[in-house]
Amino acid sequence: MKRHQHRPETEAVRGAADLSKKNGPVSTPIYQTSTFEVTDNEQQLRATSTDMFYTRYGNPTHTVVEAAIAELEGTDQARLFASGMNAITTSILALLKSGDHIVAQRDIYGGSTKFFSQWLPKLGIETTFVDTTEYQQHARAIRPNTRLLYLESPTNPTLRVVDLRHLGGLAKKHNLIAFIDSTFGTPINQRPADLGIDLIMHSGTKYFSGHADLICGIVAGRRDLIQKIHETRTTLGGVMDPHAAWLLLRGMKTLAVRMQRHNENALRIARFLAEHPKVRRVHYPFLEDHPQRALAMEQMHGGGGVLSFEIDGSGEDARRLAEALRLFILAPSLGGVDSLVCIPVLTSHAMISTEHRKSMGVTDQMIRLSVGIENADDLIADLEQAFAAVGSAAQHAQVR
Ligand SMILES: Cc1ncc(COP(=O)(O)O)c(C=O)c1O
């Protein structure tokens, strides 16, 4: 954990800026180039370890964004990747080898589950999935060959919260790398490095970018770990395009203000849904009856912009409700300024087995909302009209 010089709102805007510099552009230049010219081969040799050699190895625009992210997370370094999945797969391949073992929470993003359960075994790397909030299970699953503790908090789409200080301590005790997918948290709502987590990953596609206009992955953490990950990234090749990296930096400048609005809007909508007669259960970390609310309030500054809920009805009813919404756009993904709605069994968790989904608590009746930054009253009115439309269609069908 590094000492923060400024508060998160300031770091999001001015992170990585040289505050003593008085000349030059205010907006970071885009080095839209694949390669860099040198004067002679002596310089060529020296260039290989810099960000002015070849863009698969690094690029000055990436360097600014990576430094800004490291500052915001309070870590030594950070790296950008072509996607969130690419950040996860490259990091795991960089740090683990055949014969190693991972302990992972049971409810995590479906793509990560698929990588751990279907791809890593081909390379001789085994994963034990444990109940997300039963920490005794995490401890019991650790073996002599365990190398990494894989966490996600809050979880997609069940919005469970795990005790990062406790699990960071467990990892340290057993000499494991503590790795978290902090996509739902963002560094505005939680800073895992301050709680003892070694590596922090984000799908930058979501809140960091904030406008549903690019795909990106982020890993931030200790220098020695990031160096290994960097070397693997240059081999596997999952880098971002410089222009997309610049868009990401632009998105980051409004991350703090966007998160504040996401937090407020999502809490209001969660409370509205919790009172609705057609809703069986609402999952949102800051909602009064969330099982880990006290922990969430202690380790997070806000509950984030994503919530899920289960309707009192069938999977078919859930699909109809999602289709009846007008302001909420029917699309996968999350974290942008526009509100989105999706059915997790058809999107984020479609690629894993029904049994695994059931064990996570992802049901056919579950609807996930990514609450944007629109006016919350308008969003609530949209939900009201959708419930009414679906209700009257059901009544009509009964009468016929
Ligand atoms: C929590 C979480 N982690 C990782 C990913 C993968 O990110 P990407 O789509 O940028 O590869 C996603 C994507 O939805 C996600 O929701």
The ligand as a Gaussian input file, in Angstrom:
#p B3LYP/6-31G(d) Opt

LIG

0 1
 C      -16.950000      -8.470000     -12.862000
 C      -16.413000      -8.646000     -14.245000
 N      -15.143000      -9.038000     -14.394000
 C      -14.594000      -9.211000     -15.614000
 C      -15.335000      -8.994000     -16.759000
 C      -14.693000      -9.184000     -18.110000
 O      -14.398000      -7.938000     -18.653000
 P      -14.303000      -7.644000     -20.231000
 O      -15.669000      -7.825000     -20.795000
 O      -13.782000      -6.249000     -20.306000
 O      -13.362000      -8.649000     -20.788000
 C      -16.660000      -8.582000     -16.642000
 C      -17.479000      -8.370000     -17.845000
 O      -18.671000      -8.209000     -17.805000
 C      -17.223000      -8.399000     -15.359000
 O      -18.486000      -8.010000     -15.190000

